Amino acid sequence: MRVNTRIYAFLTAILFNFLNTKTNAQNNKDYSQTPVLVGDLKLKGDTALANSMAQEYINNFLLKQKEAILFAKENLEFINLYIEHTDSKAFKLYLHEKEKVNAVLGENKAEYTVRRIIDLDFIPLHNTWRSNKPDWNLIEKHVTAEFGTLGQEAVQGKRMIYYQETKDWINFGKYYKLYFDKALKRPEYVINALSWDVFLHVNDPMVLAFAADVMKYSLETYYAFNSGAIDTYANLLYKMGKTASAIEWEEEAVKAFPGYKEFVVNLEKMKRNLPTW
């Protein structure tokens, strides 16, 4: 039987209000069914009511619980889904209790969430960047003052992407280094693609050397046996003048993906001491 969504939402709201006014001997509200109701509402498409219920549950129940309950995995995951903005108590929990959150959810989970909410609150929408150039210096100064190095990291990552898209390669290289100095263990962007643009367009020896180190770490951590990442690393080494090492790595790329002509071409150019960029 098909249920009218308006009626469903109305009845759910009544049930929610009932649950929130129901009291036990200690006069505490009964929130036991709220996560289920919130999830059901989201599935039905009523995100406004789902979010309202979630905020009620987080602020008036979860954040008032003892640490053992608050830091239970399912509760932290629920909070993570419904953090609205940087002024919220839920955000401040993730910002100030990063170690405790990460101990439950995994390494850097809190940092990923904090950056995401800072982006939503302070970074201009991506589709406005070209028509209304952001004042990146002002944004970075303000966000860093309020949220410290993690806020600075969030802004610098977006600045890197902005300069990549606007083909300002000098600033792109600068902010590639600034960002990955902080965020290499918790990247939110595709390292190989960014590092390839460093190889193609950046000539600063310090940035090239840094990008090579980033790719070496990435090969050990994120891109094991990835022929494209091996090729990027080899080309960075080659542009730095480390020809022998570059050829060794490019040969590995060819072995990993022997049918890809670009790797073969790059290898031949390296052997003939010709530019690959």
Buried (B, 14 or more C-beta within 10 A) or exposed (E): EEEEEEEBBEEBBEEBEEBBEEEEEEEEBBBEEBBEBBBBBBEBEBEEBBBBBBBBBBEEBBBEEEEEEBBBEEBBEBBBBBBBEBEBEBBBBBBEBBEBBBEBBEEBBBBBBBBBBBBEBBBBEEEEBEEEEBEBEEBBEBBBEEBEEBBBBBBBBBBBBBBBEEEBBEBBBBBBBBBBEBBBEBBBBEBBEBBBBBBEBBEBEEBBBBBBBBBBBBBEEBBEEBBBBBBBBBBBBBBBEBEEBBBEBBBBBBEBBEEBEEBBEBBEBBEEEEEBE
